[in-house]
Amino acid sequence: MITSYYEVFEDKLKNNKKKLKKELEKAKSKQDKPFIKRLLKETKDLKKLINDLKECKSQQCKCPNCGHQFMV
């Protein structure tokens, strides 16, 4: 998995959280429910993706010559 987009996804997650807080601060009658649902789904997917990327970033590798394990 490509981990170079990790920071981009983190920024997008932060922006989504800000948008969600802003939308939830509105009066209940003025809230856009489909927008909130869409934003929650996207945020949940981003969190899952970021967690997967964290696991991939911190994988253990083994040296082919001596067999020593190290973190990448």
N, CA, C and O atoms as a CHARMM CRD file, in Angstrom:
* protein
*
  288
    1    1 MET  N      0.85000  -1.17600   0.00000 PROA 1      0.00000
    2    1 MET  CA     0.00000   0.00000   0.00000 PROA 1      0.00000
    3    1 MET  C      0.89700   1.24100   0.00000 PROA 1      0.00000
    4    1 MET  O      1.93500   1.26700   0.66200 PROA 1      0.00000
    5    2 ILE  N      0.49700   2.24100  -0.73000 PROA 2      0.00000
    6    2 ILE  CA     1.26800   3.48100  -0.83600 PROA 2      0.00000
    7    2 ILE  C      0.97800   4.35300   0.38500 PROA 2      0.00000
    8    2 ILE  O     -0.17200   4.70800   0.64500 PROA 2      0.00000
    9    3 THR  N      2.02400   4.69100   1.12700 PROA 3      0.00000
   10    3 THR  CA     1.84400   5.46000   2.35500 PROA 3      0.00000
   11    3 THR  C      2.21600   6.92900   2.18000 PROA 3      0.00000
   12    3 THR  O      2.22300   7.68300   3.15300 PROA 3      0.00000
   13    4 SER  N      2.52100   7.33900   0.97200 PROA 4      0.00000
   14    4 SER  CA     2.95600   8.72200   0.75700 PROA 4      0.00000
   15    4 SER  C      1.80000   9.72700   0.88000 PROA 4      0.00000
   16    4 SER  O      2.04900  10.92000   1.05300 PROA 4      0.00000
   17    5 TYR  N      0.57000   9.27900   0.79500 PROA 5      0.00000
   18    5 TYR  CA    -0.58500  10.16600   0.89000 PROA 5      0.00000
   19    5 TYR  C     -1.12500  10.26600   2.31500 PROA 5      0.00000
   20    5 TYR  O     -2.20200  10.82000   2.53400 PROA 5      0.00000
   21    6 TYR  N     -0.39400   9.74100   3.26500 PROA 6      0.00000
   22    6 TYR  CA    -0.82800   9.70600   4.66500 PROA 6      0.00000
   23    6 TYR  C     -1.17800  11.10400   5.18100 PROA 6      0.00000
   24    6 TYR  O     -2.23400  11.29100   5.78600 PROA 6      0.00000
   25    7 GLU  N     -0.31200  12.07700   4.95000 PROA 7      0.00000
   26    7 GLU  CA    -0.53500  13.44200   5.44300 PROA 7      0.00000
   27    7 GLU  C     -1.75300  14.08800   4.77800 PROA 7      0.00000
   28    7 GLU  O     -2.48800  14.84200   5.41500 PROA 7      0.00000
   29    8 VAL  N     -1.95700  13.79000   3.50400 PROA 8      0.00000
   30    8 VAL  CA    -3.10100  14.34300   2.77800 PROA 8      0.00000
   31    8 VAL  C     -4.40300  13.82900   3.39500 PROA 8      0.00000
   32    8 VAL  O     -5.35000  14.59000   3.59300 PROA 8      0.00000
   33    9 PHE  N     -4.43800  12.54100   3.69300 PROA 9      0.00000
   34    9 PHE  CA    -5.63800  11.96200   4.28600 PROA 9      0.00000
   35    9 PHE  C     -5.87400  12.50800   5.69500 PROA 9      0.00000
   36    9 PHE  O     -7.01900  12.72800   6.08900 PROA 9      0.00000
   37   10 GLU  N     -4.80200  12.72600   6.45300 PROA 10     0.00000
   38   10 GLU  CA    -4.95400  13.30600   7.79200 PROA 10     0.00000
   39   10 GLU  C     -5.53600  14.71600   7.71700 PROA 10     0.00000
   40   10 GLU  O     -6.41200  15.07100   8.50500 PROA 10     0.00000
   41   11 ASP  N     -5.04900  15.52200   6.76600 PROA 11     0.00000
   42   11 ASP  CA    -5.57600  16.87900   6.59900 PROA 11     0.00000
   43   11 ASP  C     -7.04800  16.85200   6.21100 PROA 11     0.00000
   44   11 ASP  O     -7.84800  17.63900   6.71800 PROA 11     0.00000
   45   12 LYS  N     -7.39500  15.95000   5.31800 PROA 12     0.00000
   46   12 LYS  CA    -8.78800  15.83800   4.89000 PROA 12     0.00000
   47   12 LYS  C     -9.67000  15.42000   6.07100 PROA 12     0.00000
   48   12 LYS  O    -10.79300  15.90500   6.20700 PROA 12     0.00000
   49   13 LEU  N     -9.17200  14.53800   6.91100 PROA 13     0.00000
   50   13 LEU  CA    -9.92300  14.11800   8.09000 PROA 13     0.00000
   51   13 LEU  C    -10.14500  15.28900   9.04300 PROA 13     0.00000
   52   13 LEU  O    -11.24300  15.45900   9.57200 PROA 13     0.00000
   53   14 LYS  N     -9.11500  16.09200   9.26200 PROA 14     0.00000
   54   14 LYS  CA    -9.25000  17.26300  10.13100 PROA 14     0.00000
   55   14 LYS  C    -10.26800  18.24600   9.56500 PROA 14     0.00000
   56   14 LYS  O    -11.08500  18.79100  10.30700 PROA 14     0.00000
   57   15 ASN  N    -10.22200  18.47300   8.25300 PROA 15     0.00000
   58   15 ASN  CA   -11.18100  19.38000   7.61400 PROA 15     0.00000
   59   15 ASN  C    -12.60800  18.85300   7.74300 PROA 15     0.00000
   60   15 ASN  O    -13.54000  19.61800   7.99400 PROA 15     0.00000
   61   16 ASN  N    -12.77200  17.54200   7.57000 PROA 16     0.00000
   62   16 ASN  CA   -14.10500  16.95100   7.70300 PROA 16     0.00000
   63   16 ASN  C    -14.64300  17.12600   9.11600 PROA 16     0.00000
   64   16 ASN  O    -15.82700  17.40600   9.30200 PROA 16     0.00000
   65   17 LYS  N    -13.77800  16.96200  10.10800 PROA 17     0.00000
   66   17 LYS  CA   -14.21800  17.13200  11.49800 PROA 17     0.00000
   67   17 LYS  C    -14.63600  18.56800  11.76100 PROA 17     0.00000
   68   17 LYS  O    -15.62200  18.81000  12.45700 PROA 17     0.00000
   69   18 LYS  N    -13.88400  19.53400  11.20300 PROA 18     0.00000
   70   18 LYS  CA   -14.24700  20.94600  11.37300 PROA 18     0.00000
   71   18 LYS  C    -15.59300  21.24700  10.72600 PROA 18     0.00000
   72   18 LYS  O    -16.43200  21.93000  11.31400 PROA 18     0.00000
   73   19 LYS  N    -15.79700  20.73300   9.50700 PROA 19     0.00000
   74   19 LYS  CA   -17.06800  20.94600   8.80500 PROA 19     0.00000
   75   19 LYS  C    -18.22100  20.33700   9.59200 PROA 19     0.00000
   76   19 LYS  O    -19.29600  20.92700   9.69900 PROA 19     0.00000
   77   20 LEU  N    -17.98300  19.14700  10.13900 PROA 20     0.00000
   78   20 LEU  CA   -19.02700  18.46200  10.89400 PROA 20     0.00000
   79   20 LEU  C    -19.38500  19.23800  12.15000 PROA 20     0.00000
   80   20 LEU  O    -20.56500  19.39200  12.46400 PROA 20     0.00000
   81   21 LYS  N    -18.39200  19.72800  12.87100 PROA 21     0.00000
   82   21 LYS  CA   -18.66400  20.53700  14.06700 PROA 21     0.00000
   83   21 LYS  C    -19.44000  21.79700  13.71000 PROA 21     0.00000
   84   21 LYS  O    -20.37400  22.18400  14.41300 PROA 21     0.00000
   85   22 LYS  N    -19.04400  22.43200  12.61000 PROA 22     0.00000
   86   22 LYS  CA   -19.72300  23.65700  12.18000 PROA 22     0.00000
   87   22 LYS  C    -21.18900  23.37400  11.84100 PROA 22     0.00000
   88   22 LYS  O    -22.07600  24.15600  12.18300 PROA 22     0.00000
   89   23 GLU  N    -21.43100  22.25900  11.17200 PROA 23     0.00000
   90   23 GLU  CA   -22.79400  21.90000  10.78500 PROA 23     0.00000
   91   23 GLU  C    -23.63300  21.53300  12.01900 PROA 23     0.00000
   92   23 GLU  O    -24.81900  21.85600  12.07900 PROA 23     0.00000
   93   24 LEU  N    -23.02700  20.87000  12.98600 PROA 24     0.00000
   94   24 LEU  CA   -23.76600  20.45600  14.17200 PROA 24     0.00000
   95   24 LEU  C    -24.03600  21.61900  15.12500 PROA 24     0.00000
   96   24 LEU  O    -24.91000  21.51500  15.98600 PROA 24     0.00000
   97   25 GLU  N    -23.30600  22.72000  14.98600 PROA 25     0.00000
   98   25 GLU  CA   -23.55900  23.89400  15.81400 PROA 25     0.00000
   99   25 GLU  C    -24.81700  24.63600  15.38400 PROA 25     0.00000
  100   25 GLU  O    -25.37200  25.42400  16.15100 PROA 25     0.00000
  101   26 LYS  N    -25.26600  24.38300  14.15600 PROA 26     0.00000
  102   26 LYS  CA   -26.47900  25.04500  13.66000 PROA 26     0.00000
  103   26 LYS  C    -27.69500  24.51700  14.41200 PROA 26     0.00000
  104   26 LYS  O    -27.64900  23.46500  15.04900 PROA 26     0.00000
  105   27 ALA  N    -28.77600  25.27100  14.32000 PROA 27     0.00000
  106   27 ALA  CA   -30.03100  24.82100  14.92200 PROA 27     0.00000
  107   27 ALA  C    -30.47600  23.52900  14.24400 PROA 27     0.00000
  108   27 ALA  O    -30.21700  23.31400  13.06000 PROA 27     0.00000
  109   28 LYS  N    -31.14300  22.68100  15.00400 PROA 28     0.00000
  110   28 LYS  CA   -31.52200  21.36700  14.50200 PROA 28     0.00000
  111   28 LYS  C    -32.36600  21.46300  13.22200 PROA 28     0.00000
  112   28 LYS  O    -32.23700  20.61900  12.33400 PROA 28     0.00000
  113   29 SER  N    -33.20700  22.45900  13.12400 PROA 29     0.00000
  114   29 SER  CA   -34.06800  22.60400  11.95000 PROA 29     0.00000
  115   29 SER  C    -33.28500  23.07500  10.71800 PROA 29     0.00000
  116   29 SER  O    -33.73500  22.88100   9.58900 PROA 29     0.00000
  117   30 LYS  N    -32.12000  23.69200  10.93100 PROA 30     0.00000
  118   30 LYS  CA   -31.31700  24.22100   9.81700 PROA 30     0.00000
  119   30 LYS  C    -30.23600  23.24400   9.35600 PROA 30     0.00000
  120   30 LYS  O    -29.57500  23.49100   8.34700 PROA 30     0.00000
  121   31 GLN  N    -30.04700  22.13900  10.07900 PROA 31     0.00000
  122   31 GLN  CA   -28.99400  21.18100   9.72000 PROA 31     0.00000
  123   31 GLN  C    -29.35500  20.43000   8.44700 PROA 31     0.00000
  124   31 GLN  O    -30.51200  20.08100   8.21300 PROA 31     0.00000
  125   32 ASP  N    -28.33900  20.19200   7.63700 PROA 32     0.00000
  126   32 ASP  CA   -28.50700  19.44700   6.39600 PROA 32     0.00000
  127   32 ASP  C    -28.19000  17.97600   6.67800 PROA 32     0.00000
  128   32 ASP  O    -27.02700  17.57100   6.66300 PROA 32     0.00000
  129   33 LYS  N    -29.22400  17.18800   6.93100 PROA 33     0.00000
  130   33 LYS  CA   -29.03500  15.80100   7.35700 PROA 33     0.00000
  131   33 LYS  C    -28.31500  14.93800   6.31900 PROA 33     0.00000
  132   33 LYS  O    -27.42200  14.18200   6.69900 PROA 33     0.00000
  133   34 PRO  N    -28.65700  15.01200   5.02500 PROA 34     0.00000
  134   34 PRO  CA   -27.90300  14.19000   4.05600 PROA 34     0.00000
  135   34 PRO  C    -26.41900  14.55500   4.01300 PROA 34     0.00000
  136   34 PRO  O    -25.56600  13.68300   3.85400 PROA 34     0.00000
  137   35 PHE  N    -26.11600  15.84200   4.15600 PROA 35     0.00000
  138   35 PHE  CA   -24.71900  16.27500   4.16900 PROA 35     0.00000
  139   35 PHE  C    -23.98900  15.70100   5.37600 PROA 35     0.00000
  140   35 PHE  O    -22.84900  15.24900   5.26300 PROA 35     0.00000
  141   36 ILE  N    -24.65300  15.72100   6.54200 PROA 36     0.00000
  142   36 ILE  CA   -24.05000  15.19400   7.76300 PROA 36     0.00000
  143   36 ILE  C    -23.78900  13.69500   7.62800 PROA 36     0.00000
  144   36 ILE  O    -22.72500  13.21100   8.01300 PROA 36     0.00000
  145   37 LYS  N    -24.75400  12.96700   7.08700 PROA 37     0.00000
  146   37 LYS  CA   -24.58600  11.52200   6.91600 PROA 37     0.00000
  147   37 LYS  C    -23.43300  11.21700   5.96400 PROA 37     0.00000
  148   37 LYS  O    -22.62000  10.33000   6.22600 PROA 37     0.00000
  149   38 ARG  N    -23.37000  11.95400   4.86300 PROA 38     0.00000
  150   38 ARG  CA   -22.29800  11.75800   3.88700 PROA 38     0.00000
  151   38 ARG  C    -20.93400  12.05300   4.50000 PROA 38     0.00000
  152   38 ARG  O    -19.96700  11.32200   4.28600 PROA 38     0.00000
  153   39 LEU  N    -20.87700  13.13300   5.26000 PROA 39     0.00000
  154   39 LEU  CA   -19.63000  13.53900   5.89900 PROA 39     0.00000
  155   39 LEU  C    -19.19600  12.52800   6.96200 PROA 39     0.00000
  156   39 LEU  O    -18.00800  12.23000   7.08200 PROA 39     0.00000
  157   40 LEU  N    -20.13900  12.00500   7.72200 PROA 40     0.00000
  158   40 LEU  CA   -19.81200  10.98700   8.71800 PROA 40     0.00000
  159   40 LEU  C    -19.27800   9.71700   8.07500 PROA 40     0.00000
  160   40 LEU  O    -18.32500   9.11300   8.56900 PROA 40     0.00000
  161   41 LYS  N    -19.89700   9.31500   6.97100 PROA 41     0.00000
  162   41 LYS  CA   -19.44600   8.11200   6.27500 PROA 41     0.00000
  163   41 LYS  C    -18.03300   8.30100   5.72900 PROA 41     0.00000
  164   41 LYS  O    -17.18700   7.41600   5.85500 PROA 41     0.00000
  165   42 GLU  N    -17.78800   9.44900   5.12700 PROA 42     0.00000
  166   42 GLU  CA   -16.46500   9.73100   4.57900 PROA 42     0.00000
  167   42 GLU  C    -15.41600   9.80600   5.69400 PROA 42     0.00000
  168   42 GLU  O    -14.30100   9.30900   5.53300 PROA 42     0.00000
  169   43 THR  N    -15.77100  10.41900   6.80800 PROA 43     0.00000
  170   43 THR  CA   -14.85400  10.52700   7.93700 PROA 43     0.00000
  171   43 THR  C    -14.51600   9.15600   8.50300 PROA 43     0.00000
  172   43 THR  O    -13.36400   8.87400   8.83000 PROA 43     0.00000
  173   44 LYS  N    -15.51900   8.31800   8.61300 PROA 44     0.00000
  174   44 LYS  CA   -15.30000   6.96500   9.12200 PROA 44     0.00000
  175   44 LYS  C    -14.37200   6.18200   8.18900 PROA 44     0.00000
  176   44 LYS  O    -13.47000   5.48500   8.65400 PROA 44     0.00000
  177   45 ASP  N    -14.58900   6.29400   6.89200 PROA 45     0.00000
  178   45 ASP  CA   -13.73500   5.61600   5.92200 PROA 45     0.00000
  179   45 ASP  C    -12.29600   6.14000   5.97600 PROA 45     0.00000
  180   45 ASP  O    -11.34300   5.36800   5.86800 PROA 45     0.00000
  181   46 LEU  N    -12.14800   7.45700   6.14300 PROA 46     0.00000
  182   46 LEU  CA   -10.80800   8.04200   6.23700 PROA 46     0.00000
  183   46 LEU  C    -10.07900   7.56000   7.48600 PROA 46     0.00000
  184   46 LEU  O     -8.88400   7.26800   7.43400 PROA 46     0.00000
  185   47 LYS  N    -10.79200   7.47400   8.60700 PROA 47     0.00000
  186   47 LYS  CA   -10.16400   6.99100   9.83800 PROA 47     0.00000
  187   47 LYS  C     -9.67200   5.55400   9.65700 PROA 47     0.00000
  188   47 LYS  O     -8.57400   5.20100  10.08900 PROA 47     0.00000
  189   48 LYS  N    -10.49100   4.74300   9.01900 PROA 48     0.00000
  190   48 LYS  CA   -10.10800   3.35500   8.78100 PROA 48     0.00000
  191   48 LYS  C     -8.88600   3.28500   7.86600 PROA 48     0.00000
  192   48 LYS  O     -7.96800   2.50100   8.10800 PROA 48     0.00000
  193   49 LEU  N     -8.87800   4.09800   6.82500 PROA 49     0.00000
  194   49 LEU  CA    -7.75400   4.13300   5.89700 PROA 49     0.00000
  195   49 LEU  C     -6.47600   4.59900   6.58500 PROA 49     0.00000
  196   49 LEU  O     -5.40500   4.04000   6.34800 PROA 49     0.00000
  197   50 ILE  N     -6.58200   5.61200   7.42800 PROA 50     0.00000
  198   50 ILE  CA    -5.41200   6.13000   8.14500 PROA 50     0.00000
  199   50 ILE  C     -4.86200   5.06800   9.09400 PROA 50     0.00000
  200   50 ILE  O     -3.64600   4.91700   9.21400 PROA 50     0.00000
  201   51 ASN  N     -5.73900   4.33700   9.76400 PROA 51     0.00000
  202   51 ASN  CA    -5.27600   3.26900  10.64800 PROA 51     0.00000
  203   51 ASN  C     -4.56200   2.17500   9.86600 PROA 51     0.00000
  204   51 ASN  O     -3.55000   1.64400  10.32400 PROA 51     0.00000
  205   52 ASP  N     -5.08300   1.83300   8.68700 PROA 52     0.00000
  206   52 ASP  CA    -4.41700   0.84100   7.84200 PROA 52     0.00000
  207   52 ASP  C     -3.05100   1.33900   7.39000 PROA 52     0.00000
  208   52 ASP  O     -2.08600   0.57600   7.35800 PROA 52     0.00000
  209   53 LEU  N     -2.97200   2.62000   7.04100 PROA 53     0.00000
  210   53 LEU  CA    -1.69000   3.18300   6.61100 PROA 53     0.00000
  211   53 LEU  C     -0.68100   3.20600   7.74900 PROA 53     0.00000
  212   53 LEU  O      0.51000   2.99100   7.52500 PROA 53     0.00000
  213   54 LYS  N     -1.14900   3.46500   8.97500 PROA 54     0.00000
  214   54 LYS  CA    -0.25100   3.45200  10.12800 PROA 54     0.00000
  215   54 LYS  C      0.36200   2.06500  10.29600 PROA 54     0.00000
  216   54 LYS  O      1.55300   1.93500  10.57700 PROA 54     0.00000
  217   55 GLU  N     -0.45700   1.03400  10.12400 PROA 55     0.00000
  218   55 GLU  CA     0.03600  -0.33200  10.25700 PROA 55     0.00000
  219   55 GLU  C      1.05700  -0.64600   9.16700 PROA 55     0.00000
  220   55 GLU  O      2.06800  -1.29900   9.42500 PROA 55     0.00000
  221   56 CYS  N      0.78800  -0.18000   7.95400 PROA 56     0.00000
  222   56 CYS  CA     1.71500  -0.43600   6.84900 PROA 56     0.00000
  223   56 CYS  C      3.02700   0.31900   7.03000 PROA 56     0.00000
  224   56 CYS  O      4.09400  -0.17900   6.67200 PROA 56     0.00000
  225   57 LYS  N      2.93900   1.52100   7.58800 PROA 57     0.00000
  226   57 LYS  CA     4.15000   2.32100   7.79500 PROA 57     0.00000
  227   57 LYS  C      5.07000   1.67100   8.82000 PROA 57     0.00000
  228   57 LYS  O      6.29200   1.77000   8.70900 PROA 57     0.00000
  229   58 SER  N      4.50300   1.02100   9.79500 PROA 58     0.00000
  230   58 SER  CA     5.30900   0.48000  10.88300 PROA 58     0.00000
  231   58 SER  C      5.49200  -1.03200  10.78100 PROA 58     0.00000
  232   58 SER  O      5.54700  -1.71600  11.80300 PROA 58     0.00000
  233   59 GLN  N      5.58600  -1.55600   9.57200 PROA 59     0.00000
  234   59 GLN  CA     5.77500  -2.98200   9.39300 PROA 59     0.00000
  235   59 GLN  C      7.18900  -3.39000   9.77100 PROA 59     0.00000
  236   59 GLN  O      8.13500  -2.61000   9.66200 PROA 59     0.00000
  237   60 GLN  N      7.30500  -4.62300  10.21400 PROA 60     0.00000
  238   60 GLN  CA     8.61800  -5.16500  10.49600 PROA 60     0.00000
  239   60 GLN  C      9.14200  -5.84900   9.24400 PROA 60     0.00000
  240   60 GLN  O      8.41500  -6.56200   8.55200 PROA 60     0.00000
  241   61 CYS  N     10.40300  -5.62100   8.97400 PROA 61     0.00000
  242   61 CYS  CA    11.05500  -6.25000   7.83300 PROA 61     0.00000
  243   61 CYS  C     12.19400  -7.12000   8.34100 PROA 61     0.00000
  244   61 CYS  O     12.71100  -6.91700   9.43900 PROA 61     0.00000
  245   62 LYS  N     12.56800  -8.08000   7.53200 PROA 62     0.00000
  246   62 LYS  CA    13.63000  -8.99000   7.90700 PROA 62     0.00000
  247   62 LYS  C     14.77700  -8.84800   6.91000 PROA 62     0.00000
  248   62 LYS  O     14.56500  -8.80700   5.69800 PROA 62     0.00000
  249   63 CYS  N     15.98000  -8.77600   7.43700 PROA 63     0.00000
  250   63 CYS  CA    17.16400  -8.68800   6.60000 PROA 63     0.00000
  251   63 CYS  C     17.34000 -10.02100   5.87100 PROA 63     0.00000
  252   63 CYS  O     17.31400 -11.07200   6.51100 PROA 63     0.00000
  253   64 PRO  N     17.51900 -10.00200   4.54900 PROA 64     0.00000
  254   64 PRO  CA    17.66800 -11.26100   3.81600 PROA 64     0.00000
  255   64 PRO  C     18.98300 -11.98800   4.12000 PROA 64     0.00000
  256   64 PRO  O     19.06900 -13.20200   3.93000 PROA 64     0.00000
  257   65 ASN  N     19.99200 -11.27500   4.58200 PROA 65     0.00000
  258   65 ASN  CA    21.28900 -11.90500   4.84300 PROA 65     0.00000
  259   65 ASN  C     21.36900 -12.53600   6.22200 PROA 65     0.00000
  260   65 ASN  O     21.70900 -13.71300   6.35000 PROA 65     0.00000
  261   66 CYS  N     21.05400 -11.75000   7.27200 PROA 66     0.00000
  262   66 CYS  CA    21.25100 -12.24800   8.63800 PROA 66     0.00000
  263   66 CYS  C     19.95600 -12.61800   9.34700 PROA 66     0.00000
  264   66 CYS  O     19.99400 -13.30200  10.36900 PROA 66     0.00000
  265   67 GLY  N     18.79600 -12.17800   8.82100 PROA 67     0.00000
  266   67 GLY  CA    17.52300 -12.49500   9.44100 PROA 67     0.00000
  267   67 GLY  C     17.12000 -11.56600  10.55800 PROA 67     0.00000
  268   67 GLY  O     16.12600 -11.81800  11.24000 PROA 67     0.00000
  269   68 HSD  N     17.87100 -10.49000  10.76400 PROA 68     0.00000
  270   68 HSD  CA    17.55600  -9.49600  11.81300 PROA 68     0.00000
  271   68 HSD  C     16.26400  -8.75500  11.43600 PROA 68     0.00000
  272   68 HSD  O     16.10700  -8.30900  10.29900 PROA 68     0.00000
  273   69 GLN  N     15.34700  -8.62900  12.39500 PROA 69     0.00000
  274   69 GLN  CA    14.09800  -7.91800  12.13800 PROA 69     0.00000
  275   69 GLN  C     14.23300  -6.47300  12.59900 PROA 69     0.00000
  276   69 GLN  O     14.81300  -6.19100  13.64800 PROA 69     0.00000
  277   70 PHE  N     13.68400  -5.55700  11.79000 PROA 70     0.00000
  278   70 PHE  CA    13.71700  -4.14000  12.10500 PROA 70     0.00000
  279   70 PHE  C     12.46100  -3.48800  11.59900 PROA 70     0.00000
  280   70 PHE  O     11.77100  -4.01900  10.72800 PROA 70     0.00000
  281   71 MET  N     12.16100  -2.30300  12.16500 PROA 71     0.00000
  282   71 MET  CA    10.97700  -1.55000  11.77000 PROA 71     0.00000
  283   71 MET  C     11.30700  -0.64400  10.60200 PROA 71     0.00000
  284   71 MET  O     12.38500  -0.05300  10.55000 PROA 71     0.00000
  285   72 VAL  N     10.39500  -0.53800   9.68200 PROA 72     0.00000
  286   72 VAL  CA    10.58700   0.35400   8.52900 PROA 72     0.00000
  287   72 VAL  C      9.80800   1.60800   8.74200 PROA 72     0.00000
  288   72 VAL  O      9.82700   2.49800   7.89200 PROA 72     0.00000
